[in-house]
Amino acid sequence: MVNVLLIPIRCFSCGGLIADKLDELETRMNKGENAKQVLDDLGVERYCCRRMLLSNANIIDEILKYHKGLAHRKNEFAQD
């Protein structure tokens, strides 16, 4: 399965652009850098934007399981 992270393009609170910063944030954090320093370097100053980037969870793989199951069930009922 492809690992896709669904992150909003803009912050829900202030509307600041955040999606373009996610790749570099993940890369640098995986190398062991401090999240605070990376966000400061990227220019993410507002706490609402920081929250959006740091608290986002990758749940798309879990959601897809239910979506596929639902499609299968619809096909079963359509055949009856």
Jmol script that loads the backbone (N, CA, C; Angstrom):
load data "model"
ATOM      1  N   MET A   1       0.827  -1.177   0.000  1.00  0.00           N
ATOM      2  CA  MET A   1       0.000   0.000   0.000  1.00  0.00           C
ATOM      3  C   MET A   1       0.875   1.244   0.000  1.00  0.00           C
ATOM      4  N   VAL A   2       0.438   2.288  -0.626  1.00  0.00           N
ATOM      5  CA  VAL A   2       1.166   3.544  -0.677  1.00  0.00           C
ATOM      6  C   VAL A   2       0.932   4.295   0.619  1.00  0.00           C
ATOM      7  N   ASN A   3       1.991   4.840   1.190  1.00  0.00           N
ATOM      8  CA  ASN A   3       1.885   5.601   2.424  1.00  0.00           C
ATOM      9  C   ASN A   3       1.608   7.055   2.083  1.00  0.00           C
ATOM     10  N   VAL A   4       0.370   7.486   2.264  1.00  0.00           N
ATOM     11  CA  VAL A   4      -0.044   8.835   1.925  1.00  0.00           C
ATOM     12  C   VAL A   4      -0.488   9.530   3.201  1.00  0.00           C
ATOM     13  N   LEU A   5      -0.011  10.730   3.387  1.00  0.00           N
ATOM     14  CA  LEU A   5      -0.393  11.501   4.551  1.00  0.00           C
ATOM     15  C   LEU A   5      -1.362  12.586   4.118  1.00  0.00           C
ATOM     16  N   LEU A   6      -2.526  12.576   4.699  1.00  0.00           N
ATOM     17  CA  LEU A   6      -3.515  13.598   4.378  1.00  0.00           C
ATOM     18  C   LEU A   6      -3.352  14.753   5.352  1.00  0.00           C
ATOM     19  N   ILE A   7      -2.788  15.825   4.879  1.00  0.00           N
ATOM     20  CA  ILE A   7      -2.622  17.014   5.707  1.00  0.00           C
ATOM     21  C   ILE A   7      -3.336  18.159   5.020  1.00  0.00           C
ATOM     22  N   PRO A   8      -3.993  18.990   5.791  1.00  0.00           N
ATOM     23  CA  PRO A   8      -4.651  20.148   5.180  1.00  0.00           C
ATOM     24  C   PRO A   8      -3.638  21.071   4.513  1.00  0.00           C
ATOM     25  N   ILE A   9      -4.046  21.703   3.459  1.00  0.00           N
ATOM     26  CA  ILE A   9      -3.190  22.654   2.754  1.00  0.00           C
ATOM     27  C   ILE A   9      -2.926  23.877   3.635  1.00  0.00           C
ATOM     28  N   ARG A  10      -3.962  24.324   4.306  1.00  0.00           N
ATOM     29  CA  ARG A  10      -3.862  25.518   5.150  1.00  0.00           C
ATOM     30  C   ARG A  10      -4.277  25.199   6.576  1.00  0.00           C
ATOM     31  N   CYS A  11      -3.766  25.988   7.495  1.00  0.00           N
ATOM     32  CA  CYS A  11      -4.112  25.857   8.906  1.00  0.00           C
ATOM     33  C   CYS A  11      -5.601  26.143   9.090  1.00  0.00           C
ATOM     34  N   PHE A  12      -6.268  25.330   9.898  1.00  0.00           N
ATOM     35  CA  PHE A  12      -7.703  25.524  10.128  1.00  0.00           C
ATOM     36  C   PHE A  12      -7.988  26.835  10.868  1.00  0.00           C
ATOM     37  N   SER A  13      -7.075  27.263  11.718  1.00  0.00           N
ATOM     38  CA  SER A  13      -7.318  28.441  12.545  1.00  0.00           C
ATOM     39  C   SER A  13      -7.017  29.755  11.841  1.00  0.00           C
ATOM     40  N   CYS A  14      -5.821  29.860  11.264  1.00  0.00           N
ATOM     41  CA  CYS A  14      -5.399  31.157  10.708  1.00  0.00           C
ATOM     42  C   CYS A  14      -5.342  31.186   9.188  1.00  0.00           C
ATOM     43  N   GLY A  15      -5.389  30.041   8.542  1.00  0.00           N
ATOM     44  CA  GLY A  15      -5.339  29.996   7.086  1.00  0.00           C
ATOM     45  C   GLY A  15      -3.938  30.027   6.511  1.00  0.00           C
ATOM     46  N   GLY A  16      -2.927  29.920   7.371  1.00  0.00           N
ATOM     47  CA  GLY A  16      -1.545  29.923   6.888  1.00  0.00           C
ATOM     48  C   GLY A  16      -1.220  28.659   6.105  1.00  0.00           C
ATOM     49  N   LEU A  17      -0.382  28.789   5.098  1.00  0.00           N
ATOM     50  CA  LEU A  17       0.018  27.664   4.261  1.00  0.00           C
ATOM     51  C   LEU A  17       0.956  26.749   5.051  1.00  0.00           C
ATOM     52  N   ILE A  18       0.612  25.454   5.171  1.00  0.00           N
ATOM     53  CA  ILE A  18       1.435  24.539   5.965  1.00  0.00           C
ATOM     54  C   ILE A  18       1.856  23.284   5.204  1.00  0.00           C
ATOM     55  N   ALA A  19       1.119  22.881   4.203  1.00  0.00           N
ATOM     56  CA  ALA A  19       1.375  21.604   3.530  1.00  0.00           C
ATOM     57  C   ALA A  19       2.732  21.561   2.847  1.00  0.00           C
ATOM     58  N   ASP A  20       3.233  22.706   2.406  1.00  0.00           N
ATOM     59  CA  ASP A  20       4.508  22.733   1.709  1.00  0.00           C
ATOM     60  C   ASP A  20       5.699  22.526   2.641  1.00  0.00           C
ATOM     61  N   LYS A  21       5.466  22.572   3.929  1.00  0.00           N
ATOM     62  CA  LYS A  21       6.546  22.442   4.900  1.00  0.00           C
ATOM     63  C   LYS A  21       6.667  21.034   5.486  1.00  0.00           C
ATOM     64  N   LEU A  22       5.706  20.186   5.207  1.00  0.00           N
ATOM     65  CA  LEU A  22       5.657  18.881   5.841  1.00  0.00           C
ATOM     66  C   LEU A  22       6.823  17.977   5.459  1.00  0.00           C
ATOM     67  N   ASP A  23       7.186  17.918   4.192  1.00  0.00           N
ATOM     68  CA  ASP A  23       8.258  17.023   3.752  1.00  0.00           C
ATOM     69  C   ASP A  23       9.578  17.336   4.441  1.00  0.00           C
ATOM     70  N   GLU A  24       9.940  18.615   4.471  1.00  0.00           N
ATOM     71  CA  GLU A  24      11.202  18.981   5.110  1.00  0.00           C
ATOM     72  C   GLU A  24      11.141  18.745   6.618  1.00  0.00           C
ATOM     73  N   LEU A  25       9.999  19.023   7.224  1.00  0.00           N
ATOM     74  CA  LEU A  25       9.836  18.769   8.657  1.00  0.00           C
ATOM     75  C   LEU A  25      10.053  17.290   8.973  1.00  0.00           C
ATOM     76  N   GLU A  26       9.403  16.410   8.229  1.00  0.00           N
ATOM     77  CA  GLU A  26       9.547  14.971   8.469  1.00  0.00           C
ATOM     78  C   GLU A  26      10.977  14.501   8.225  1.00  0.00           C
ATOM     79  N   THR A  27      11.601  14.983   7.154  1.00  0.00           N
ATOM     80  CA  THR A  27      12.963  14.578   6.821  1.00  0.00           C
ATOM     81  C   THR A  27      13.932  14.972   7.928  1.00  0.00           C
ATOM     82  N   ARG A  28      13.840  16.208   8.355  1.00  0.00           N
ATOM     83  CA  ARG A  28      14.774  16.684   9.370  1.00  0.00           C
ATOM     84  C   ARG A  28      14.508  16.067  10.737  1.00  0.00           C
ATOM     85  N   MET A  29      13.245  15.825  11.072  1.00  0.00           N
ATOM     86  CA  MET A  29      12.939  15.193  12.355  1.00  0.00           C
ATOM     87  C   MET A  29      13.390  13.739  12.365  1.00  0.00           C
ATOM     88  N   ASN A  30      13.282  13.053  11.225  1.00  0.00           N
ATOM     89  CA  ASN A  30      13.767  11.671  11.143  1.00  0.00           C
ATOM     90  C   ASN A  30      15.278  11.589  11.291  1.00  0.00           C
ATOM     91  N   LYS A  31      15.970  12.673  10.959  1.00  0.00           N
ATOM     92  CA  LYS A  31      17.422  12.724  11.140  1.00  0.00           C
ATOM     93  C   LYS A  31      17.801  13.047  12.582  1.00  0.00           C
ATOM     94  N   GLY A  32      16.809  13.339  13.419  1.00  0.00           N
ATOM     95  CA  GLY A  32      17.059  13.577  14.828  1.00  0.00           C
ATOM     96  C   GLY A  32      17.055  15.026  15.256  1.00  0.00           C
ATOM     97  N   GLU A  33      16.699  15.931  14.370  1.00  0.00           N
ATOM     98  CA  GLU A  33      16.673  17.345  14.740  1.00  0.00           C
ATOM     99  C   GLU A  33      15.475  17.639  15.635  1.00  0.00           C
ATOM    100  N   ASN A  34      15.601  18.674  16.427  1.00  0.00           N
ATOM    101  CA  ASN A  34      14.555  19.109  17.338  1.00  0.00           C
ATOM    102  C   ASN A  34      13.415  19.748  16.541  1.00  0.00           C
ATOM    103  N   ALA A  35      12.175  19.366  16.834  1.00  0.00           N
ATOM    104  CA  ALA A  35      11.009  19.877  16.100  1.00  0.00           C
ATOM    105  C   ALA A  35      10.903  21.392  16.226  1.00  0.00           C
ATOM    106  N   LYS A  36      11.190  21.927  17.403  1.00  0.00           N
ATOM    107  CA  LYS A  36      11.114  23.371  17.602  1.00  0.00           C
ATOM    108  C   LYS A  36      12.069  24.096  16.664  1.00  0.00           C
ATOM    109  N   GLN A  37      13.294  23.625  16.571  1.00  0.00           N
ATOM    110  CA  GLN A  37      14.290  24.279  15.729  1.00  0.00           C
ATOM    111  C   GLN A  37      13.907  24.177  14.249  1.00  0.00           C
ATOM    112  N   VAL A  38      13.398  23.026  13.836  1.00  0.00           N
ATOM    113  CA  VAL A  38      13.003  22.846  12.433  1.00  0.00           C
ATOM    114  C   VAL A  38      11.850  23.786  12.085  1.00  0.00           C
ATOM    115  N   LEU A  39      10.847  23.858  12.948  1.00  0.00           N
ATOM    116  CA  LEU A  39       9.712  24.746  12.683  1.00  0.00           C
ATOM    117  C   LEU A  39      10.152  26.204  12.672  1.00  0.00           C
ATOM    118  N   ASP A  40      11.065  26.572  13.553  1.00  0.00           N
ATOM    119  CA  ASP A  40      11.595  27.936  13.539  1.00  0.00           C
ATOM    120  C   ASP A  40      12.314  28.218  12.222  1.00  0.00           C
ATOM    121  N   ASP A  41      13.133  27.271  11.765  1.00  0.00           N
ATOM    122  CA  ASP A  41      13.865  27.440  10.505  1.00  0.00           C
ATOM    123  C   ASP A  41      12.920  27.549   9.308  1.00  0.00           C
ATOM    124  N   LEU A  42      11.812  26.827   9.359  1.00  0.00           N
ATOM    125  CA  LEU A  42      10.843  26.850   8.262  1.00  0.00           C
ATOM    126  C   LEU A  42       9.957  28.092   8.298  1.00  0.00           C
ATOM    127  N   GLY A  43      10.044  28.865   9.355  1.00  0.00           N
ATOM    128  CA  GLY A  43       9.250  30.081   9.465  1.00  0.00           C
ATOM    129  C   GLY A  43       7.844  29.854   9.971  1.00  0.00           C
ATOM    130  N   VAL A  44       7.601  28.720  10.605  1.00  0.00           N
ATOM    131  CA  VAL A  44       6.280  28.434  11.169  1.00  0.00           C
ATOM    132  C   VAL A  44       6.279  28.993  12.591  1.00  0.00           C
ATOM    133  N   GLU A  45       5.681  30.180  12.747  1.00  0.00           N
ATOM    134  CA  GLU A  45       5.740  30.886  14.027  1.00  0.00           C
ATOM    135  C   GLU A  45       4.476  30.716  14.864  1.00  0.00           C
ATOM    136  N   ARG A  46       3.340  30.660  14.217  1.00  0.00           N
ATOM    137  CA  ARG A  46       2.076  30.586  14.961  1.00  0.00           C
ATOM    138  C   ARG A  46       1.889  29.207  15.589  1.00  0.00           C
ATOM    139  N   TYR A  47       1.419  29.192  16.818  1.00  0.00           N
ATOM    140  CA  TYR A  47       1.225  27.916  17.511  1.00  0.00           C
ATOM    141  C   TYR A  47       0.137  27.079  16.870  1.00  0.00           C
ATOM    142  N   CYS A  48      -0.833  27.723  16.214  1.00  0.00           N
ATOM    143  CA  CYS A  48      -1.898  26.948  15.572  1.00  0.00           C
ATOM    144  C   CYS A  48      -1.340  26.163  14.379  1.00  0.00           C
ATOM    145  N   CYS A  49      -0.430  26.779  13.622  1.00  0.00           N
ATOM    146  CA  CYS A  49       0.195  26.091  12.487  1.00  0.00           C
ATOM    147  C   CYS A  49       1.124  24.983  12.972  1.00  0.00           C
ATOM    148  N   ARG A  50       1.846  25.241  14.046  1.00  0.00           N
ATOM    149  CA  ARG A  50       2.734  24.223  14.621  1.00  0.00           C
ATOM    150  C   ARG A  50       1.914  23.010  15.064  1.00  0.00           C
ATOM    151  N   ARG A  51       0.768  23.285  15.669  1.00  0.00           N
ATOM    152  CA  ARG A  51      -0.119  22.206  16.111  1.00  0.00           C
ATOM    153  C   ARG A  51      -0.573  21.368  14.935  1.00  0.00           C
ATOM    154  N   MET A  52      -0.934  22.037  13.841  1.00  0.00           N
ATOM    155  CA  MET A  52      -1.417  21.312  12.664  1.00  0.00           C
ATOM    156  C   MET A  52      -0.339  20.379  12.119  1.00  0.00           C
ATOM    157  N   LEU A  53       0.900  20.833  12.092  1.00  0.00           N
ATOM    158  CA  LEU A  53       1.986  20.019  11.549  1.00  0.00           C
ATOM    159  C   LEU A  53       2.402  18.896  12.496  1.00  0.00           C
ATOM    160  N   LEU A  54       2.474  19.184  13.785  1.00  0.00           N
ATOM    161  CA  LEU A  54       2.985  18.194  14.738  1.00  0.00           C
ATOM    162  C   LEU A  54       1.945  17.162  15.165  1.00  0.00           C
ATOM    163  N   SER A  55       0.683  17.528  15.127  1.00  0.00           N
ATOM    164  CA  SER A  55      -0.336  16.612  15.640  1.00  0.00           C
ATOM    165  C   SER A  55      -1.050  15.813  14.564  1.00  0.00           C
ATOM    166  N   ASN A  56      -0.670  15.988  13.316  1.00  0.00           N
ATOM    167  CA  ASN A  56      -1.320  15.268  12.235  1.00  0.00           C
ATOM    168  C   ASN A  56      -0.952  13.785  12.294  1.00  0.00           C
ATOM    169  N   ALA A  57      -1.940  12.923  12.218  1.00  0.00           N
ATOM    170  CA  ALA A  57      -1.719  11.477  12.284  1.00  0.00           C
ATOM    171  C   ALA A  57      -1.985  10.849  10.927  1.00  0.00           C
ATOM    172  N   ASN A  58      -1.180   9.873  10.573  1.00  0.00           N
ATOM    173  CA  ASN A  58      -1.331   9.184   9.295  1.00  0.00           C
ATOM    174  C   ASN A  58      -2.305   8.017   9.477  1.00  0.00           C
ATOM    175  N   ILE A  59      -3.566   8.245   9.147  1.00  0.00           N
ATOM    176  CA  ILE A  59      -4.582   7.211   9.342  1.00  0.00           C
ATOM    177  C   ILE A  59      -5.212   6.756   8.031  1.00  0.00           C
ATOM    178  N   ILE A  60      -4.677   7.176   6.914  1.00  0.00           N
ATOM    179  CA  ILE A  60      -5.286   6.851   5.627  1.00  0.00           C
ATOM    180  C   ILE A  60      -5.344   5.345   5.389  1.00  0.00           C
ATOM    181  N   ASP A  61      -4.316   4.609   5.826  1.00  0.00           N
ATOM    182  CA  ASP A  61      -4.330   3.158   5.628  1.00  0.00           C
ATOM    183  C   ASP A  61      -5.481   2.506   6.388  1.00  0.00           C
ATOM    184  N   GLU A  62      -5.786   3.013   7.572  1.00  0.00           N
ATOM    185  CA  GLU A  62      -6.906   2.485   8.354  1.00  0.00           C
ATOM    186  C   GLU A  62      -8.241   2.826   7.694  1.00  0.00           C
ATOM    187  N   ILE A  63      -8.371   4.018   7.172  1.00  0.00           N
ATOM    188  CA  ILE A  63      -9.612   4.443   6.522  1.00  0.00           C
ATOM    189  C   ILE A  63      -9.864   3.630   5.258  1.00  0.00           C
ATOM    190  N   LEU A  64      -8.814   3.354   4.502  1.00  0.00           N
ATOM    191  CA  LEU A  64      -8.967   2.603   3.257  1.00  0.00           C
ATOM    192  C   LEU A  64      -9.501   1.194   3.489  1.00  0.00           C
ATOM    193  N   LYS A  65      -9.158   0.575   4.612  1.00  0.00           N
ATOM    194  CA  LYS A  65      -9.689  -0.759   4.929  1.00  0.00           C
ATOM    195  C   LYS A  65     -11.212  -0.730   4.967  1.00  0.00           C
ATOM    196  N   TYR A  66     -11.773   0.284   5.621  1.00  0.00           N
ATOM    197  CA  TYR A  66     -13.222   0.380   5.731  1.00  0.00           C
ATOM    198  C   TYR A  66     -13.856   0.753   4.402  1.00  0.00           C
ATOM    199  N   HIS A  67     -13.179   1.583   3.642  1.00  0.00           N
ATOM    200  CA  HIS A  67     -13.704   1.975   2.335  1.00  0.00           C
ATOM    201  C   HIS A  67     -13.807   0.762   1.404  1.00  0.00           C
ATOM    202  N   LYS A  68     -12.779  -0.069   1.385  1.00  0.00           N
ATOM    203  CA  LYS A  68     -12.800  -1.271   0.546  1.00  0.00           C
ATOM    204  C   LYS A  68     -13.873  -2.244   1.019  1.00  0.00           C
ATOM    205  N   GLY A  69     -14.024  -2.378   2.316  1.00  0.00           N
ATOM    206  CA  GLY A  69     -15.058  -3.253   2.861  1.00  0.00           C
ATOM    207  C   GLY A  69     -16.448  -2.775   2.508  1.00  0.00           C
ATOM    208  N   LEU A  70     -16.657  -1.485   2.552  1.00  0.00           N
ATOM    209  CA  LEU A  70     -17.948  -0.908   2.210  1.00  0.00           C
ATOM    210  C   LEU A  70     -18.274  -1.137   0.738  1.00  0.00           C
ATOM    211  N   ALA A  71     -17.287  -0.965  -0.127  1.00  0.00           N
ATOM    212  CA  ALA A  71     -17.503  -1.194  -1.553  1.00  0.00           C
ATOM    213  C   ALA A  71     -17.851  -2.658  -1.807  1.00  0.00           C
ATOM    214  N   HIS A  72     -17.201  -3.571  -1.099  1.00  0.00           N
ATOM    215  CA  HIS A  72     -17.481  -4.997  -1.240  1.00  0.00           C
ATOM    216  C   HIS A  72     -18.912  -5.302  -0.806  1.00  0.00           C
ATOM    217  N   ARG A  73     -19.337  -4.697   0.306  1.00  0.00           N
ATOM    218  CA  ARG A  73     -20.706  -4.923   0.797  1.00  0.00           C
ATOM    219  C   ARG A  73     -21.746  -4.374  -0.177  1.00  0.00           C
ATOM    220  N   LYS A  74     -21.472  -3.226  -0.773  1.00  0.00           N
ATOM    221  CA  LYS A  74     -22.410  -2.669  -1.737  1.00  0.00           C
ATOM    222  C   LYS A  74     -22.574  -3.600  -2.933  1.00  0.00           C
ATOM    223  N   ASN A  75     -21.474  -4.207  -3.374  1.00  0.00           N
ATOM    224  CA  ASN A  75     -21.546  -5.151  -4.491  1.00  0.00           C
ATOM    225  C   ASN A  75     -22.352  -6.377  -4.108  1.00  0.00           C
ATOM    226  N   GLU A  76     -22.218  -6.862  -2.884  1.00  0.00           N
ATOM    227  CA  GLU A  76     -22.996  -8.027  -2.428  1.00  0.00           C
ATOM    228  C   GLU A  76     -24.487  -7.726  -2.461  1.00  0.00           C
ATOM    229  N   PHE A  77     -24.872  -6.558  -1.981  1.00  0.00           N
ATOM    230  CA  PHE A  77     -26.303  -6.220  -1.948  1.00  0.00           C
ATOM    231  C   PHE A  77     -26.836  -5.938  -3.344  1.00  0.00           C
ATOM    232  N   ALA A  78     -26.011  -5.411  -4.228  1.00  0.00           N
ATOM    233  CA  ALA A  78     -26.446  -5.131  -5.582  1.00  0.00           C
ATOM    234  C   ALA A  78     -26.724  -6.418  -6.356  1.00  0.00           C
ATOM    235  N   GLN A  79     -26.014  -7.493  -6.011  1.00  0.00           N
ATOM    236  CA  GLN A  79     -26.203  -8.768  -6.703  1.00  0.00           C
ATOM    237  C   GLN A  79     -27.476  -9.477  -6.265  1.00  0.00           C
ATOM    238  N   ASP A  80     -27.957  -9.169  -5.061  1.00  0.00           N
ATOM    239  CA  ASP A  80     -29.182  -9.841  -4.542  1.00  0.00           C
ATOM    240  C   ASP A  80     -30.429  -9.319  -5.141  1.00  0.00           C
TER     241      ASP A  80
END
end "model"
wireframe off; spacefill off
backbone 0.3
color backbone group
